[in-house]
C-alpha cells in the first residue's frame, strides 16, 4: 500500500470540505436546517431520516445520535430512521420500493415534524416520494444531496447540496453536517451558546 495514495485521498476529503467552508450560502443553509431541527426538538416533535445505501447509514447515524446522545448528557430526542426491515420489505413486496419511505411518513409524520432525506444524486424515486408526502402532510423537509441537487433540491424546504460530484466526498460532507446538526441541537437543548 502506498502512503502517497493515502495522503492523496485524505487531501481530496480536506479539499471538498474547504470548498464547503468557502460557500456562505451552504453555511447559511446548514445553520437554517439546524435551527429547523432544534425548533422541532423544542416542540417535542419527531425527526425522521431516510436514505439509500451509504446514505441510509448517514440517516441512521443522525437518528442514533439524537435518540441516545451526541456528546452531552440530556433527554432523548424523538428521532426515527425509516428503515424498519419488516415494514420496508412488506411495502416493497406489495407495492414497490418507490413508496417505502413515503408510507412511513404518512403513518408517523405530522405537522411540525421534520424529515431529513439523504441522497447523493437527489434523484432517488423513494426520496422524491418521501419529500412529496412530507409537503402534503405539513412535515418540514431537509435534503442533503450533492452534484446539482437533482430533482429533490426543488422539492425540499431546505436543500443542502454538497459541492462535489464524487459520492464519497458528498457522503463525507454529509457526515460532517450530521455532526454539526447534533452539536447545535444539543447546545440549544441545554441552553448553551450557539
C-alpha positions in Angstrom: 0.0 0.0 0.0 1.2 3.4 -0.8 1.2 6.2 1.8 1.2 8.6 -1.1 -2.2 7.3 -2.2 -3.5 7.6 1.4 -2.3 11.2 1.6 -3.9 12.0 -1.8 -7.2 10.6 -0.7 -7.2 12.4 2.6 -6.3 15.6 0.7 -9.3 15.1 -1.6 -11.5 14.9 1.5 -10.0 18.0 3.0 -10.3 19.9 -0.3 -14.0 19.0 -0.5 -14.6 20.3 3.0 -12.6 23.5 2.3 -14.9 24.1 -0.7 -17.9 23.7 1.5 -16.5 26.1 4.1 -15.9 28.8 1.4 -19.6 28.7 0.4 -21.5 31.2 2.5 -24.9 30.1 1.0 -24.1 26.5 2.1 -23.1 27.6 5.6 -26.3 29.6 5.9 -28.4 26.6 4.8 -26.8 24.3 7.3 -27.4 26.8 10.1 -31.1 27.2 8.9 -31.5 23.4 8.9 -30.0 23.1 12.4 -32.4 25.8 13.6 -35.4 23.9 12.0 -34.3 20.7 13.7 -33.8 22.5 17.0 -37.3 24.1 16.8 -38.7 20.6 16.2 -36.9 19.2 19.2 -38.1 22.1 21.4 -41.7 21.3 20.5 -41.1 17.6 21.2 -41.7 16.8 17.5 -40.4 13.8 15.6 -37.3 13.9 13.4 -37.4 11.3 10.6 -34.5 10.4 8.4 -34.0 8.2 5.3 -31.7 7.4 2.5 -30.4 4.5 0.3 -27.2 2.6 0.5 -24.5 4.7 2.2 -27.0 7.5 2.7 -29.1 5.2 4.8 -26.1 4.9 7.1 -25.9 8.7 7.4 -29.6 8.8 8.2 -29.1 6.1 10.8 -26.2 7.9 12.3 -28.2 11.1 12.7 -31.1 9.3 14.5 -28.9 7.3 16.8 -27.0 10.4 17.9 -30.3 12.1 18.7 -32.1 9.3 20.5 -29.0 8.2 22.5 -26.7 11.2 22.7 -24.0 13.0 20.8 -21.6 14.5 23.4 -23.8 15.7 26.3 -26.0 14.1 28.9 -29.5 15.1 28.1 -33.0 13.7 27.5 -33.6 11.5 24.5 -34.8 13.3 21.3 -37.6 11.7 19.3 -35.9 10.6 16.1 -36.7 7.7 13.8 -34.8 6.1 11.0 -37.3 4.9 8.3 -35.5 1.6 7.8 -37.6 -0.9 9.8 -36.8 -4.0 7.8 -40.2 -5.7 8.2 -42.1 -2.5 7.1 -39.7 -1.9 4.3 -39.8 -5.4 2.9 -43.6 -5.7 3.3 -44.3 -2.4 1.5 -41.7 -3.0 -1.2 -43.0 -6.5 -1.8 -46.7 -5.5 -2.0 -46.4 -2.1 -3.7 -42.8 -1.4 -4.8 -39.7 0.3 -3.4 -40.6 3.8 -4.5 -43.0 4.3 -1.6 -41.2 2.7 1.3 -40.3 6.0 3.0 -43.5 7.9 1.9 -45.7 5.3 3.6 -43.9 5.7 6.9 -44.1 9.5 6.7 -47.9 9.2 6.1 -48.2 6.9 9.1 -45.9 8.7 11.6 -45.4 12.2 10.4 -47.5 15.2 11.5 -47.5 19.0 11.2 -44.3 20.3 12.8 -42.2 17.2 12.4 -39.1 17.2 10.2 -37.8 14.8 7.6 -34.1 14.7 6.8 -33.5 13.0 3.5 -30.1 11.9 2.2 -29.5 11.3 -1.5 -26.1 11.9 -3.1 -27.8 12.4 -6.5 -31.1 13.9 -5.4 -32.9 11.7 -7.9 -33.8 8.5 -5.9 -37.5 7.9 -6.6 -38.2 6.9 -3.0 -36.7 10.1 -1.7 -38.7 12.1 -4.2 -41.9 10.4 -3.0 -40.9 11.0 0.7 -40.5 14.7 0.0 -43.8 14.9 -1.8 -45.7 13.2 1.1 -43.9 15.4 3.6 -45.1 18.5 1.8 -48.7 17.2 1.8 -48.6 16.3 5.5 -47.0 19.6 6.8 -43.7 17.9 7.6 -40.8 20.2 7.0 -38.1 18.6 4.8 -34.3 19.0 4.8 -32.4 17.4 1.9 -28.7 16.6 2.0 -27.5 15.9 -1.6 -24.6 16.5 -3.9 -23.8 17.1 -7.6 -26.6 19.5 -8.7 -29.0 18.5 -6.1 -31.2 16.6 -8.5 -35.0 16.8 -8.7 -35.2 16.6 -4.9 -33.4 20.0 -4.5 -36.5 21.8 -5.7 -38.9 19.8 -3.5 -37.3 20.1 -0.1 -37.9 23.1 2.2 -34.1 23.3 2.8 -31.7 21.8 0.2 -28.1 21.4 1.3 -26.0 20.4 -1.8 -22.5 19.3 -1.0 -20.1 20.9 -3.5 -18.9 17.7 -5.1 -19.7 15.2 -7.9 -17.9 12.3 -6.1 -20.2 10.1 -4.0 -17.6 9.5 -1.3 -16.8 13.2 -0.9 -20.5 14.0 -0.8 -21.0 11.5 2.0 -18.1 12.8 3.9 -19.5 16.3 3.9 -22.9 14.9 4.9 -21.4 13.1 7.9 -19.8 16.3 9.0 -23.1 18.2 8.6 -24.8 15.5 10.7 -22.3 16.2 13.5 -22.9 19.9 13.1 -26.6 19.4 13.5 -26.1 17.3 16.6 -23.8 19.8 18.2 -26.2 22.7 17.6 -29.3 20.7 18.7 -27.6 19.7 21.9 -26.3 23.1 22.7 -29.7 24.7 22.1 -31.5 22.0 24.1 -29.2 22.6 27.1 -29.2 26.4 26.8 -25.6 26.7 25.7 -24.3 29.4 23.3 -24.5 28.6 19.6 
